[in-house]
Amino acid sequence: MPSLDRLHHMIGFQPLVPSWLLWALGGLLLAMGAWGIARRVRGTTWRVLAGAGLVLWLSGPQRLSESWRPLPQTALVVVDQSASMSIRDRAVMAHRAAARVQEEIGHIDGLQTRTVSVRDAHHDGTRLFAALSQAASDIPPSRLAGAILITDGQVHDIPPHPPEILTPSDGDDHHVTLPLHVLLTGRGEETDRRLRILQAPPYGIVGQDVTVRVQVDDLGRPDTRGATAELTMTQGGAQPVSRTVLIGQPQDITLPVTRPGPMLVGLSVPELPGEASTVNNQDIVRINGVRDRLRVLLVSGTPNQGERVWRRLLKADPSVDLVHFTILRPPDKDDGTPLSDLALIAFPVNELFQQKIGQFDLIILDGFENHGILPQAYLRNIANHVREGGGLLLIGGPEFVGPGSLQDTPLSEILPAHVRPDGVTVEKFRPMLTEAGQRHPVTANLPGAPASASAPGWGPWYRSLQSDSVNGEVLMTGPHQQPLLVLDHADRGRVAFLLSDQAWLWSHGEGGGGPQSELLRRISHWLMKEPELEENQLEAEITGGQLNITRRSLLPAPPGTVRVTHPDGTVQQVPLLATGAKGVTTAHVPAHENGIWSVRDSDGHEAFAAPRAEDPQEFADLRATATRLQPLVEMTGGGVHWLGDRADAPSLPAMRMVEGAPRSSATRFDFPDRHAHVVTGQQARALVPAWAVLPFVLAMLMIGWWREGRRRT
């Protein structure tokens, strides 16, 4: 574009008198002329011309000369680089098309480009029009020529009408509509098959089925009536299960919840021939398996402070159904009072320990002294129930010393520790964590835990039991390093033994107190097999395209390796690396494939992970299509052009700047010439000089007088 200033001429006025006086003189002149013509007064025309010359001179007509420099107009180029553009070579094609557009528009006199790229919109889909408005915010409206969107057509903030930046004012409240052009990455309308999870419960009851509603859509196909597809369901290491579903209709499927904790179920449908991508042909259902109402049986011996704590703790948990019995008087103490008068409710021994023992998830024996209350057969039932998967917690006191204690019953086979015959110690001590206790989830990170034996810690207890043998894992110790809290596995069940009946002192704040409620809650939930309290855990999670593996082990051991199975079936051995935390090892694996990843360690623990869609809207429809943007393009007079199937050489339409309204098409993009400029100078010259006005007025008056005089003669 030439850099020289251009000259522009126009007529203007600079009145010598107020405007109202000019209008008054003009009106008077017209009235006098009309009167003279009506009365046929000779010379009226010449007198009117004399007055008109005077009024014209008083209005100050001027010849204005402006010099101005033309300014370039800007065409905005918005390049879509969102997640859906990662399909095939769309991103490369869009990048090269943008470079070609800049080159082509650079050859047009008076037109330049501004290019912006739009990436992820944080779970809000592709928002090109928001980026368009932001990019045009500092461009003067008179210098904007239009916009070009380079995209796959999947835009999620399309306005119903042209945005304000494309309808600027052109003066006198007159708005123009600037063209919106679209370059699409592809050679034509595409098809895409997608799987959508319409409804899925966030959790399910272990042992029951949950219902998930899904729908399979074939987008871009003209007719899908009666069409079907095979839906494949994969859960953990189980064999895949398939069923036939109708295309375009919601379908209900049932999934079994087999274990507590997070559960991943992969759903997939086969590829539609010729579809844009198979990325959205699969999805993951995430369901958290929870137990139904947990049933706990609490049997207390002689009433004590501890039983109140247990009752309050378990009753406060809405997921626990508590059955509590307290033995007010053992049957060997007979003072003649009928049992019916002593017992508020008869102890249903046969019903609890024979008929319905399998219904309890946890049995707590708190200070329980048998003395013939439970026959040996019922105690054996408790032991068998634990071996089959139940939980047992014993809070021990003096009743464990002497003949006839629970150690002399079938329960001794599953007890994690054996108390000495003279094993009651009465002295002040502070509970301490063992090395294993510092790693075990039941006791790790308990508030106020002492860092060492000499450091201040929890409040003191005053009575404990001494053991002569231990089978389980000692997490806490009492006086003289004696075991205080022991956990153990018994086949499929679990047993916990607290060798003191004074944990309740913490709730009273004795010596500063301690985390009694939290400790007892963790113990009971570990016994009921809560996944987050497992002592040996294997966890897997995918974030940022990386599979993060964490293995927590109670016992120190070499890091070892884990076996990682990719969604496509590829198996990889990955070494674990030790971290600063005791018993914690980690590994990291690049994970860019969609689907379920499985991790298995040498102890048989298995974990599953799947990537989460960062922006689900981006993958809801992966077609390259003009259907979304076509209506808005037509409203603005723009054009839609397909770039073709060659990413290295995308085809472009012709581009030009035109006078008047653009008439774009698929082969030509027009931009209106809005004549944007800046004034560099201005000069004014009077059109009616004063020296010429007086002779003209006098001449007209003389002629008028002469014409009137001739009539008189």
DRENKOL-704158 format. One record per residue (C-alpha): residue in three letters; x negated, y, z. Coordinates in steps of 0.5 Angstrom, whole numbers, padded with zeros to 4 digits, always signed. Last residue first. Example, Ala and Ser with C-alpha at 12.3 -4.5 7.8 and 13.67 -1.06 7.14 Angstrom:
% DRENKOL-704158
SER-0027-0002+0014;ALA-0025-0009+0016;
//
This chain:
% DRENKOL-704158
THR+0086+0109-0035;ARG+0088+0105-0028;ARG+0087+0098-0031;ARG+0080+0100-0033;GLY+0078+0102-0026;GLU+0079+0095-0023;ARG+0075+0092-0028;TRP+0069+0097-0026;TRP+0070+0097-0019;GLY+0069+0089-0019;ILE+0063+0090-0024;MET+0060+0095-0019;LEU+0062+0090-0013;MET+0058+0084-0017;ALA+0052+0088-0018;LEU+0052+0091-0011;VAL+0052+0084-0008;PHE+0047+0081-0013;PRO+0042+0087-0012;LEU+0043+0086-0005;VAL+0042+0079-0005;ALA+0035+0079-0009;TRP+0031+0082-0004;ALA+0033+0078+0001;PRO+0031+0072-0002;VAL+0036+0066-0003;LEU+0032+0059-0003;ALA+0028+0061+0003;ARG+0022+0056+0004;ALA+0021+0051+0009;GLN+0014+0047+0010;GLN+0014+0040+0014;GLY+0008+0035+0015;THR+0006+0028+0017;VAL+0013+0025+0018;VAL+0012+0017+0019;HIS+0015+0012+0015;ALA+0020+0006+0014;HIS+0023+0005+0007;ARG+0028+0000+0009;ASP+0026-0005+0004;PRO+0030-0011+0005;PHE+0027-0018+0005;ASP+0028-0023+0001;PHE+0027-0031+0001;ARG+0027-0035-0005;THR+0028-0042-0007;ALA+0033-0044-0002;SER+0037-0038-0003;SER+0036-0030-0001;ARG+0040-0024-0004;PRO+0038-0019+0001;ALA+0042-0012+0001;GLY+0039-0006-0002;GLU+0032-0006-0005;VAL+0028-0012-0005;MET+0022-0015-0002;ARG+0019-0021-0004;MET+0018-0029-0002;ALA+0018-0035-0007;PRO+0020-0041-0003;LEU+0014-0045+0000;SER+0012-0052-0001;PRO+0008-0056+0005;ALA+0001-0058+0002;ASP-0003-0062+0008;ALA+0004-0064+0011;ARG+0007-0067+0005;ASP+0014-0069+0006;GLY+0017-0063+0003;LEU+0018-0056+0007;TRP+0025-0056+0006;HIS+0028-0049+0005;VAL+0034-0045+0008;GLY+0035-0038+0006;GLY+0038-0031+0009;GLY+0044-0027+0008;THR+0045-0026+0016;MET+0051-0029+0017;GLU+0049-0035+0012;VAL+0043-0036+0016;LEU+0047-0036+0023;PRO+0052-0042+0020;GLN+0046-0046+0017;LEU+0042-0046+0024;ARG+0045-0052+0027;THR+0046-0056+0020;ALA+0039-0055+0017;THR+0037-0062+0020;ALA+0030-0065+0022;ARG+0033-0071+0026;LEU+0030-0072+0033;ASP+0037-0071+0037;ALA+0037-0072+0045;PHE+0029-0072+0045;GLU+0028-0065+0046;GLN+0034-0064+0051;PRO+0031-0069+0056;ASP+0025-0065+0057;GLU+0020-0068+0061;ALA+0022-0075+0060;ARG+0020-0079+0066;PRO+0015-0084+0064;ALA+0016-0091+0067;ALA+0013-0095+0073;PHE+0013-0102+0076;ALA+0009-0105+0082;GLU+0007-0112+0084;HIS+0004-0115+0090;GLY+0001-0122+0088;ASP-0005-0121+0093;SER-0009-0121+0087;ASP-0006-0114+0084;ARG+0000-0113+0079;VAL+0002-0107+0076;SER+0008-0106+0071;TRP+0009-0101+0066;ILE+0016-0100+0063;GLY+0018-0096+0057;ASN+0015-0090+0053;GLU+0007-0090+0051;HIS+0003-0085+0053;ALA+0000-0088+0059;PRO-0008-0086+0061;VAL-0010-0091+0067;HIS-0012-0088+0074;ALA-0014-0093+0079;THR-0014-0092+0087;THR-0016-0095+0093;VAL-0014-0094+0100;GLY-0016-0098+0106;LYS-0019-0093+0110;ALA-0018-0086+0107;GLY-0024-0083+0103;THR-0022-0087+0097;ALA-0025-0093+0094;LEU-0024-0095+0087;LEU-0020-0100+0083;PRO-0022-0103+0077;VAL-0017-0104+0071;GLN-0016-0111+0068;GLN-0011-0109+0062;VAL-0005-0113+0059;THR-0002-0111+0052;GLY+0006-0113+0052;ASP+0008-0107+0049;PRO+0010-0103+0055;HIS+0003-0104+0058;THR+0001-0109+0063;VAL-0004-0107+0068;ARG-0007-0112+0072;VAL-0011-0110+0078;THR-0018-0110+0080;GLY-0022-0111+0087;PRO-0023-0105+0092;PRO-0027-0110+0097;ALA-0023-0111+0103;PRO-0022-0108+0110;LEU-0015-0110+0112;LEU-0009-0106+0112;SER-0009-0105+0105;ARG-0006-0099+0101;ARG-0006-0100+0093;THR-0005-0093+0089;ILE-0004-0093+0082;ASN-0003-0087+0078;LEU-0001-0088+0070;GLN-0003-0082+0067;GLY+0001-0078+0061;GLY+0002-0072+0066;THR+0005-0076+0071;ILE+0006-0084+0071;GLU+0007-0087+0078;ALA+0005-0094+0081;GLU+0005-0096+0088;LEU+0002-0103+0091;GLN+0003-0103+0099;ASN+0000-0108+0104;GLU+0003-0106+0111;GLU+0010-0105+0108;LEU+0013-0099+0112;GLU+0015-0095+0105;PRO+0019-0102+0103;GLU+0024-0102+0109;LYS+0023-0110+0111;MET+0028-0110+0117;LEU+0022-0111+0122;TRP+0019-0105+0119;HIS+0025-0101+0120;SER+0025-0103+0127;ILE+0018-0102+0128;ARG+0019-0095+0125;ARG+0025-0093+0129;LEU+0021-0095+0135;LEU+0015-0091+0134;GLU+0019-0085+0132;SER+0024-0085+0138;GLN+0018-0086+0142;PRO+0013-0080+0139;GLY+0010-0078+0146;GLY+0011-0075+0153;GLY+0006-0070+0155;GLY+0005-0073+0162;GLU+0012-0076+0162;GLY+0016-0072+0157;HIS+0022-0076+0159;SER+0023-0079+0152;TRP+0015-0082+0153;LEU+0017-0085+0159;TRP+0022-0090+0155;ALA+0016-0094+0153;GLN+0016-0097+0159;ASP+0017-0104+0158;SER+0011-0106+0156;LEU+0008-0112+0151;LEU+0011-0109+0145;PHE+0012-0116+0141;ALA+0014-0115+0134;VAL+0017-0121+0129;ARG+0018-0122+0122;GLY+0021-0126+0117;ARG+0020-0130+0111;ASP+0015-0135+0114;ALA+0014-0132+0121;HIS+0010-0125+0120;ASP+0007-0121+0126;LEU+0006-0115+0129;VAL+0003-0114+0136;LEU+0004-0107+0140;LEU+0000-0107+0147;PRO-0006-0111+0146;GLN-0011-0111+0152;GLN-0017-0106+0151;HIS-0018-0105+0158;PRO-0011-0102+0159;GLY-0007-0101+0153;THR-0008-0103+0146;MET-0004-0101+0140;LEU-0004-0104+0133;VAL-0005-0111+0134;GLU-0004-0116+0128;GLY-0001-0122+0130;ASN-0003-0129+0133;VAL-0006-0126+0140;SER-0008-0131+0145;ASP-0009-0129+0153;SER-0005-0124+0154;GLN-0004-0118+0159;LEU+0003-0115+0160;SER+0004-0107+0161;ARG+0006-0103+0167;TYR+0004-0095+0168;TRP+0005-0091+0162;PRO+0001-0085+0160;GLY+0003-0079+0156;TRP+0000-0079+0149;GLY-0007-0076+0147;PRO-0012-0072+0150;ALA-0019-0074+0147;SER-0024-0079+0151;ALA-0021-0086+0148;SER-0021-0083+0141;ALA-0017-0079+0136;PRO-0011-0079+0141;ALA-0004-0080+0137;GLY+0000-0073+0138;PRO+0005-0075+0132;LEU+0004-0082+0129;ASN+0000-0081+0123;ALA-0001-0089+0122;THR+0003-0093+0127;VAL+0008-0097+0123;PRO+0005-0095+0116;HIS-0001-0099+0118;ARG-0008-0095+0117;GLN-0009-0092+0124;GLY-0006-0098+0127;ALA-0011-0103+0124;GLU-0017-0099+0127;THR-0013-0099+0134;LEU-0009-0094+0136;MET-0009-0092+0144;PRO-0003-0092+0149;ARG-0005-0088+0155;PHE-0006-0092+0162;LYS-0004-0092+0169;GLU-0004-0098+0173;VAL+0000-0104+0174;THR-0002-0110+0170;VAL+0002-0116+0169;GLY-0001-0122+0166;ASP-0001-0127+0172;PRO+0001-0133+0168;ARG-0002-0130+0162;VAL+0002-0127+0156;HIS+0002-0131+0149;ALA+0002-0126+0143;PRO+0005-0126+0136;LEU+0011-0130+0138;ILE+0014-0135+0133;GLU+0013-0142+0136;SER+0014-0139+0143;LEU+0021-0138+0141;PRO+0022-0145+0142;THR+0022-0144+0149;ASP+0017-0144+0155;GLN+0014-0137+0152;LEU+0022-0134+0153;SER+0020-0135+0161;GLY+0022-0141+0165;PRO+0016-0141+0169;GLY+0012-0135+0171;VAL+0011-0128+0167;PHE+0015-0126+0161;GLU+0020-0123+0166;PRO+0015-0118+0169;GLY+0016-0114+0162;GLY+0016-0115+0155;ILE+0020-0112+0149;LEU+0021-0117+0144;LEU+0023-0115+0137;LEU+0026-0120+0132;GLY+0027-0120+0124;GLY+0031-0124+0120;GLY+0028-0128+0113;GLU+0029-0135+0114;ARG+0023-0136+0119;VAL+0027-0131+0123;HIS+0033-0135+0123;ASN+0029-0141+0125;ALA+0027-0138+0131;ILE+0034-0135+0133;ASN+0037-0142+0132;ARG+0031-0145+0136;LEU+0034-0140+0142;TYR+0041-0143+0141;ALA+0039-0150+0141;GLN+0035-0149+0148;PRO+0041-0146+0151;LEU+0042-0139+0152;ILE+0043-0136+0159;GLY+0039-0142+0162;HIS+0035-0137+0166;ASN+0033-0133+0160;GLU+0030-0127+0162;PHE+0031-0121+0157;GLY+0027-0115+0158;ASP+0030-0112+0151;LEU+0031-0118+0146;ILE+0032-0115+0140;ILE+0035-0119+0134;LEU+0035-0116+0127;ASP+0038-0117+0120;PHE+0044-0120+0124;GLN+0049-0124+0119;GLY+0045-0131+0120;ILE+0047-0131+0127;LYS+0054-0132+0126;GLN+0056-0139+0128;GLN+0051-0141+0133;PHE+0047-0135+0136;LEU+0053-0130+0136;GLU+0059-0134+0136;ASN+0056-0140+0141;VAL+0054-0134+0146;PRO+0060-0130+0146;PHE+0058-0126+0153;ALA+0065-0125+0156;ILE+0066-0118+0156;LEU+0067-0113+0162;ALA+0063-0119+0166;LEU+0064-0119+0173;ASP+0071-0120+0175;SER+0071-0126+0169;LEU+0065-0129+0172;PRO+0069-0130+0179;THR+0065-0127+0185;GLY+0063-0133+0190;ASP+0056-0130+0190;ASP+0053-0134+0185;LYS+0046-0132+0182;ASP+0044-0138+0177;PRO+0049-0135+0172;PRO+0045-0129+0171;ARG+0048-0122+0173;LEU+0049-0116+0169;ILE+0046-0119+0162;THR+0047-0113+0157;PHE+0050-0114+0150;HIS+0050-0109+0144;VAL+0052-0110+0137;LEU+0050-0105+0133;ASP+0052-0103+0126;VAL+0046-0099+0123;SER+0047-0095+0117;PRO+0049-0089+0120;ASP+0043-0089+0125;ALA+0045-0085+0131;LYS+0047-0092+0135;LEU+0041-0095+0134;LEU+0037-0089+0137;ARG+0042-0088+0143;ARG+0042-0096+0144;TRP+0035-0097+0144;VAL+0034-0091+0149;ARG+0039-0093+0154;GLU+0036-0100+0154;GLY+0029-0097+0156;GLN+0032-0094+0162;ASN+0034-0101+0165;PRO+0040-0106+0166;THR+0037-0113+0168;GLY+0037-0116+0161;SER+0039-0113+0155;VAL+0041-0116+0148;LEU+0041-0112+0142;LEU+0044-0115+0136;VAL+0043-0111+0129;ARG+0047-0111+0123;LEU+0045-0107+0117;ARG+0050-0104+0113;ASP+0049-0105+0106;ARG+0041-0105+0104;VAL+0039-0100+0099;GLY+0036-0101+0092;ASN+0034-0095+0089;ILE+0036-0094+0082;ARG+0032-0092+0076;VAL+0035-0093+0069;ILE+0030-0092+0064;ASP+0031-0091+0056;GLN+0030-0093+0049;ASN+0032-0092+0042;ASN+0030-0084+0044;VAL+0023-0085+0041;THR+0025-0089+0035;SER+0024-0084+0030;ALA+0027-0080+0024;GLU+0031-0086+0022;GLY+0030-0090+0016;PRO+0032-0097+0018;LEU+0035-0096+0025;GLU+0031-0099+0030;PRO+0033-0104+0035;VAL+0036-0102+0042;SER+0033-0101+0049;LEU+0034-0101+0056;GLY+0029-0101+0061;VAL+0031-0103+0068;LEU+0027-0100+0074;MET+0028-0101+0081;PRO+0026-0097+0087;GLY+0027-0100+0094;PRO+0031-0106+0097;ARG+0031-0112+0092;THR+0035-0116+0087;VAL+0040-0110+0085;PRO+0044-0114+0079;LEU+0046-0109+0073;THR+0053-0109+0070;ILE+0054-0106+0063;ASP+0060-0101+0061;GLN+0060-0098+0054;PRO+0061-0091+0051;GLN+0063-0091+0044;GLY+0059-0089+0038;ILE+0056-0095+0036;LEU+0059-0102+0039;VAL+0055-0106+0044;THR+0052-0113+0043;ARG+0049-0116+0049;SER+0041-0118+0051;VAL+0038-0120+0057;PRO+0030-0119+0057;GLN+0027-0125+0062;ALA+0025-0122+0069;GLY+0018-0119+0070;GLY+0021-0112+0072;GLN+0028-0111+0069;THR+0029-0111+0062;MET+0036-0110+0058;THR+0036-0111+0051;LEU+0042-0107+0047;GLU+0044-0110+0040;ALA+0047-0106+0036;THR+0054-0105+0033;ALA+0058-0102+0027;GLY+0066-0102+0027;ARG+0066-0095+0025;THR+0059-0092+0024;ASP+0061-0087+0017;PRO+0057-0082+0015;ARG+0050-0083+0018;GLY+0047-0077+0021;LEU+0046-0079+0028;ASP+0047-0086+0030;ASP+0050-0086+0037;VAL+0049-0092+0042;GLN+0053-0090+0049;VAL+0051-0092+0056;ARG+0055-0093+0062;VAL+0052-0097+0068;THR+0055-0101+0073;VAL+0052-0104+0079;ASP+0052-0111+0082;GLN+0051-0113+0089;GLY+0045-0117+0093;VAL+0042-0110+0095;ILE+0047-0105+0095;GLY+0046-0100+0089;TYR+0043-0093+0089;PRO+0043-0087+0084;PRO+0049-0089+0080;ALA+0048-0089+0073;GLN+0053-0085+0068;LEU+0052-0083+0061;ILE+0045-0086+0059;ARG+0044-0085+0052;LEU+0041-0089+0047;ARG+0039-0085+0040;ARG+0039-0087+0033;ASP+0037-0082+0028;THR+0038-0080+0021;GLU+0035-0075+0017;GLU+0037-0069+0012;GLY+0032-0067+0007;ARG+0025-0066+0005;GLY+0022-0065+0012;THR+0019-0060+0017;LEU+0025-0054+0016;LEU+0023-0047+0014;VAL+0029-0042+0016;HIS+0030-0035+0014;LEU+0034-0030+0018;PRO+0036-0024+0014;LEU+0037-0017+0017;THR+0044-0014+0018;VAL+0044-0007+0018;HIS+0048-0003+0023;HIS+0051+0004+0022;ASP+0052+0008+0028;ASP+0050+0015+0024;GLY+0043+0012+0023;ASP+0040+0005+0021;SER+0042+0001+0027;PRO+0039-0006+0028;THR+0043-0012+0027;LEU+0037-0017+0027;ILE+0034-0015+0034;GLU+0041-0015+0036;PRO+0042-0023+0035;PRO+0046-0025+0029;HIS+0053-0029+0032;PRO+0054-0035+0035;PRO+0047-0035+0039;ILE+0043-0041+0038;ASP+0039-0043+0044;HIS+0038-0050+0043;VAL+0034-0051+0037;GLN+0033-0058+0033;GLY+0032-0055+0026;ASP+0026-0058+0025;THR+0022-0052+0026;ILE+0019-0046+0022;LEU+0024-0040+0023;ILE+0023-0034+0019;ALA+0025-0027+0021;GLY+0027-0020+0018;ALA+0024-0013+0016;LEU+0023-0010+0023;ARG+0020-0003+0022;SER+0026+0001+0023;PRO+0028-0003+0030;PRO+0021-0001+0032;ILE+0017-0007+0034;ASP+0015-0008+0042;SER+0021-0012+0043;ALA+0021-0016+0037;ALA+0016-0022+0040;GLN+0021-0022+0046;SER+0027-0023+0042;LEU+0024-0028+0037;ALA+0022-0032+0043;ALA+0029-0032+0046;PHE+0031-0034+0039;LEU+0027-0040+0039;ARG+0029-0043+0045;THR+0027-0051+0044;GLY+0030-0055+0050;ASP+0032-0052+0057;HIS+0027-0057+0061;HIS+0021-0053+0062;ALA+0022-0049+0055;ASP+0016-0053+0052;ARG+0012-0049+0046;VAL+0014-0043+0042;SER+0009-0040+0037;VAL+0009-0033+0035;THR+0007-0030+0028;ARG+0007-0023+0026;THR+0007-0022+0019;GLN+0006-0016+0014;LEU+0010-0012+0009;GLY+0009-0006+0005;ASP+0006-0009-0001;ILE+0007-0016-0002;HIS+0001-0020-0002;GLY+0000-0021+0005;ILE+0007-0024+0005;GLU+0004-0030+0001;GLU-0002-0031+0006;GLN+0002-0031+0012;VAL+0007-0036+0010;ARG+0002-0040+0008;ALA-0001-0040+0015;ALA+0006-0041+0018;ALA+0007-0047+0013;ARG+0000-0050+0015;HIS+0002-0050+0023;ALA+0009-0053+0021;MET+0006-0058+0017;VAL+0001-0060+0023;ALA+0007-0060+0028;ARG+0012-0064+0024;ASP+0007-0070+0023;ARG+0010-0076+0026;ILE+0015-0073+0032;SER+0011-0068+0036;MET+0016-0063+0033;SER+0021-0066+0038;ALA+0016-0064+0044;SER+0016-0056+0042;GLN+0011-0053+0037;ASP+0017-0049+0033;VAL+0013-0043+0030;VAL+0017-0036+0030;VAL+0015-0032+0024;LEU+0017-0025+0025;ALA+0017-0020+0018;THR+0014-0013+0020;GLN+0015-0007+0016;PRO+0009-0003+0014;LEU+0009+0005+0014;PRO+0010+0010+0009;ARG+0006+0016+0010;TRP+0010+0023+0010;SER+0010+0030+0007;GLU+0016+0034+0008;SER+0018+0040+0004;LEU+0025+0044+0006;ARG+0028+0049+0001;GLN+0032+0053+0005;PRO+0039+0056+0005;GLY+0040+0062+0011;SER+0047+0062+0012;LEU+0047+0070+0012;TRP+0045+0069+0005;LEU+0050+0065+0003;VAL+0055+0069+0006;LEU+0053+0075+0002;GLY+0053+0072-0004;ALA+0060+0069-0002;GLY+0062+0076-0001;ALA+0060+0079-0008;LEU+0063+0073-0011;VAL+0069+0075-0008;ARG+0069+0082-0010;TRP+0068+0079-0017;THR+0074+0075-0017;THR+0078+0080-0014;GLY+0076+0085-0020;ARG+0084+0086-0022;VAL+0089+0085-0017;ARG+0094+0080-0019;ARG+0098+0080-0012;ALA+0097+0072-0011;ILE+0089+0073-0014;GLY+0088+0078-0009;TRP+0091+0075-0003;ALA+0088+0068-0004;GLY+0081+0072-0005;MET+0082+0076+0001;ALA+0084+0070+0005;LEU+0078+0066+0002;LEU+0073+0072+0005;LEU+0076+0072+0011;GLY+0075+0064+0012;GLY+0068+0065+0010;LEU+0067+0071+0015;ALA+0070+0067+0021;TRP+0066+0061+0019;LEU+0059+0065+0019;LEU+0061+0068+0025;TRP+0062+0062+0029;SER+0055+0059+0026;PRO+0052+0065+0029;VAL+0048+0070+0025;LEU+0041+0069+0021;PRO+0043+0061+0019;GLN+0037+0056+0018;PHE+0040+0052+0013;GLY+0037+0045+0009;ILE+0035+0043+0002;MET+0031+0037+0001;HIS+0024+0035-0002;HIS+0019+0029+0000;LEU+0012+0029-0002;ARG+0008+0022+0000;ASP+0002+0022+0004;LEU-0004+0018+0001;SER-0005+0011+0004;PRO-0003+0007-0002;MET+0000+0000+0000;
//
